[in-house]
């Protein structure tokens, strides 16, 4: 069985612009493969965060049990 370590995520800004990204709280590094992040904060409800990933690129999202591709 694989040990899974949960990591806290935070929303940050890229150093080279105003673009928002989802980052690892411990390292401050953005998650690979992000193409867009949107925050919706309606006046009458809870805010939502939507992150879009390039699921098919070199650094795209993979399922936990999929083997890593060597580059």
N, CA and C of each residue as an Amber inpcrd file, in Angstrom:
protein
   213
   0.8470000  -1.1770000   0.0000000   0.0000000   0.0000000   0.0000000
   0.8940000   1.2420000   0.0000000   0.4880000   2.2550000  -0.7330000
   1.2480000   3.4860000  -0.8600000   0.9360000   4.4170000   0.3020000
   1.9850000   5.0120000   0.8730000   1.7890000   6.0350000   1.8920000
   1.4010000   7.3360000   1.2090000   0.3170000   7.9300000   1.6370000
  -0.1290000   9.1970000   1.0640000   0.0960000  10.2860000   2.0970000
   0.8130000  11.3260000   1.6850000   1.0500000  12.4690000   2.5640000
   0.2160000  13.6360000   2.0710000  -0.6930000  14.0950000   2.8940000
  -1.5280000  15.2440000   2.5350000  -0.7060000  16.5190000   2.6800000
  -0.8600000  17.4250000   1.7310000  -0.1620000  18.7110000   1.7710000
  -1.1990000  19.8190000   1.6970000  -1.0070000  20.8690000   2.4580000
  -1.9070000  22.0240000   2.4050000  -1.5650000  22.8480000   1.1740000
  -2.6100000  23.3820000   0.5570000  -2.4510000  24.2160000  -0.6350000
  -2.9080000  25.6340000  -0.3270000  -2.2690000  26.5870000  -0.9740000
  -2.6250000  28.0030000  -0.8180000  -2.6990000  28.6430000  -2.1990000
  -3.4170000  29.7410000  -2.2930000  -3.4730000  30.5020000  -3.5430000
  -2.4140000  31.5920000  -3.4630000  -1.6020000  31.6820000  -4.5000000
  -0.5500000  32.6950000  -4.5410000  -0.5150000  33.3630000  -5.9030000
   0.4160000  34.2950000  -6.0510000   0.6190000  34.9850000  -7.3340000
   1.9660000  34.5820000  -7.8920000   2.0110000  34.4590000  -9.2150000
   3.2940000  34.2120000  -9.8600000   4.1520000  35.4620000  -9.7170000
   5.4370000  35.2860000  -9.5600000   6.3410000  36.4260000  -9.3810000
   6.3590000  37.3380000 -10.5980000   6.1500000  36.7640000 -11.7700000
   6.2630000  37.5580000 -12.9910000   4.9270000  38.1190000 -13.4840000
   3.9460000  38.2430000 -12.5970000   2.6760000  38.8020000 -13.0470000
   1.6080000  38.7440000 -11.9790000   0.4070000  39.0330000 -12.4010000
  -0.7220000  39.0480000 -11.4810000  -1.5250000  37.7620000 -11.5080000
  -1.0440000  36.7560000 -12.2260000  -1.7830000  35.5060000 -12.3730000
  -1.8250000  34.7410000 -11.0520000  -3.0240000  34.2930000 -10.6510000
  -3.1860000  33.4890000  -9.4460000  -2.8930000  32.0280000  -9.7570000
  -2.2530000  31.3380000  -8.8000000  -1.9440000  29.9220000  -8.9580000
  -2.1320000  29.2090000  -7.6260000  -2.3640000  27.9050000  -7.6960000
  -2.4680000  27.0560000  -6.5180000  -1.0710000  26.5560000  -6.1880000
  -0.6190000  26.7820000  -4.9410000   0.7450000  26.4550000  -4.5370000
   0.7580000  25.4940000  -3.3510000   1.8450000  24.7480000  -3.2440000
   2.1170000  23.9320000  -2.0750000   2.4900000  24.8990000  -0.9490000
   1.7980000  24.8270000   0.1870000   2.0430000  25.7780000   1.2740000
   3.4570000  25.6490000   1.8310000   3.9540000  24.4220000   1.9400000
   5.2680000  24.1800000   2.5420000   6.4160000  24.6990000   1.6820000
   6.3490000  24.4580000   0.3730000   7.4540000  24.8400000  -0.5130000
   7.2200000  26.1680000  -1.2260000   5.9600000  26.5900000  -1.3370000
   5.6350000  27.8080000  -2.0720000   5.6330000  27.6220000  -3.5760000
   5.8720000  26.3950000  -4.0450000   5.9320000  26.1170000  -5.4760000
   4.5380000  25.8940000  -6.0440000   4.2480000  26.4680000  -7.2320000
   2.9370000  26.2240000  -7.8580000   2.8200000  24.7770000  -8.3250000
   1.6100000  24.2460000  -8.3110000   1.3650000  22.8980000  -8.8280000
   1.5530000  22.9210000 -10.3360000   2.2280000  21.9270000 -10.8650000
   2.5200000  21.8530000 -12.3040000   1.2510000  21.6320000 -13.1130000
   1.2230000  22.1730000 -14.3160000   0.1520000  21.9230000 -15.2660000
  -1.0490000  22.8380000 -15.1630000  -1.0200000  23.8330000 -14.2730000
  -2.1600000  24.7440000 -14.1340000  -2.2560000  25.6620000 -15.3440000
  -3.4580000  25.8070000 -15.8470000  -3.6660000  26.7420000 -16.9520000
  -4.5510000  27.9140000 -16.5540000  -5.3330000  27.7600000 -15.4600000
  -6.2420000  28.8330000 -15.0620000  -6.6870000  28.6230000 -13.6200000
  -6.9140000  29.7180000 -12.9030000  -7.4820000  29.6720000 -11.5550000
  -8.4590000  30.8230000 -11.4390000  -9.6720000  30.5010000 -10.9960000
 -10.7100000  31.5290000 -10.8410000 -11.2940000  31.4290000  -9.4430000
 -11.5600000  32.5830000  -8.8570000 -12.2190000  32.6610000  -7.5590000
 -13.5580000  33.3470000  -7.7640000 -14.6180000  32.7210000  -7.2800000
 -15.9550000  33.2960000  -7.3560000 -16.4380000  33.5200000  -5.9280000
 -16.7420000  34.7490000  -5.6000000 -17.1740000  35.0780000  -4.2530000
 -18.5320000  35.7730000  -4.2900000 -19.6040000  34.9810000  -4.3290000
 -20.9420000  35.5780000  -4.3620000 -21.2840000  36.2130000  -3.0150000
 -22.1000000  37.2300000  -3.0670000 -22.4860000  37.9280000  -1.8480000
 -23.3300000  37.1150000  -0.8980000 -24.0200000  36.1130000  -1.4180000
 -24.9500000  35.3670000  -0.5650000 -24.5320000  33.9060000  -0.3570000
 -23.2790000  33.5600000  -0.6330000 -22.8790000  32.1670000  -0.4730000
 -21.3960000  32.0330000  -0.1960000 -20.9450000  30.7930000  -0.1590000
 -19.5320000  30.5130000   0.0890000 -18.7200000  30.7190000  -1.1870000
 -17.5190000  31.2470000  -1.0560000 -16.6600000  31.4100000  -2.2320000
 -16.2520000  30.0470000  -2.7930000 -16.0090000  30.0010000  -4.0910000
 -15.5270000  28.7820000  -4.7340000 -14.2470000  29.0980000  -5.5070000
 -13.3720000  28.1040000  -5.5840000 -12.1340000  28.2170000  -6.3430000
 -12.1580000  27.1240000  -7.3950000 -11.9310000  27.4980000  -8.6530000
 -11.8800000  26.5380000  -9.7530000 -10.4900000  26.6020000 -10.3750000
  -9.7980000  25.4600000 -10.3920000  -8.4660000  25.3820000 -10.9830000
  -8.5360000  24.4550000 -12.1830000  -8.0020000  24.9040000 -13.3200000
  -7.9670000  24.1100000 -14.5440000  -6.5370000  23.6410000 -14.7690000
  -6.3920000  22.3410000 -15.0550000  -5.0810000  21.7480000 -15.3020000
  -4.9920000  21.2410000 -16.7240000  -3.7830000  21.2530000 -17.2690000
  -3.4880000  20.6140000 -18.5470000  -3.2840000  19.1380000 -18.2360000
  -4.3390000  18.3600000 -18.3470000  -4.2880000  16.9560000 -17.9470000
  -3.5060000  16.0900000 -18.9140000  -3.1520000  16.6040000 -20.0680000
  -2.4970000  15.7670000 -21.0670000  -1.0710000  16.1980000 -21.3770000
  -0.5930000  17.2780000 -20.7840000   0.7510000  17.7720000 -21.0470000
   1.8220000  16.9950000 -20.2890000   3.0550000  17.4060000 -20.4630000
   4.1900000  16.7220000 -19.8320000   4.0990000  16.7480000 -18.3120000
   3.5210000  17.8040000 -17.7470000   3.3950000  17.9190000 -16.2930000
   1.9330000  17.8810000 -15.8780000   1.1090000  17.2300000 -16.6620000
  -0.3230000  17.2060000 -16.3890000  -0.6810000  16.3900000 -15.1720000
  -1.9260000  16.4110000 -14.8340000  -2.4510000  15.6880000 -13.6910000
  -2.4150000  14.1950000 -13.9820000  -2.0710000  13.4050000 -12.9810000
  -2.1030000  11.9560000 -13.1170000  -2.7950000  11.3770000 -11.8930000
  -3.3410000  10.1770000 -12.0430000  -3.9450000   9.5070000 -10.9080000
  -2.8490000   8.9370000 -10.0260000  -3.1360000   8.8320000  -8.7480000
  -2.1310000   8.3950000  -7.7600000  -1.5010000   7.0550000  -8.1240000
  -2.2790000   6.1150000  -8.6350000  -1.7330000   4.7800000  -8.9060000
  -1.1130000   4.6330000 -10.2920000  -1.0850000   5.7090000 -11.0780000
  -0.4330000   5.6520000 -12.3950000   1.0690000   5.7990000 -12.2260000
   1.8490000   5.0540000 -13.0060000   3.3030000   5.2160000 -12.8950000
   3.7390000   6.5640000 -13.4430000   4.8040000   7.1080000 -12.8700000
   5.3640000   8.3730000 -13.3740000   6.1170000   8.1190000 -14.6590000
   5.9790000   9.0260000 -15.6130000   6.7070000   8.8990000 -16.8670000
   8.0750000   9.5330000 -16.7020000   9.1080000   8.8060000 -17.0620000
  10.4660000   9.3430000 -17.0030000  10.6640000  10.3290000 -18.1390000
  11.3270000  11.4530000 -17.8480000  11.5400000  12.4760000 -18.8750000
  12.9960000  12.5780000 -19.2300000
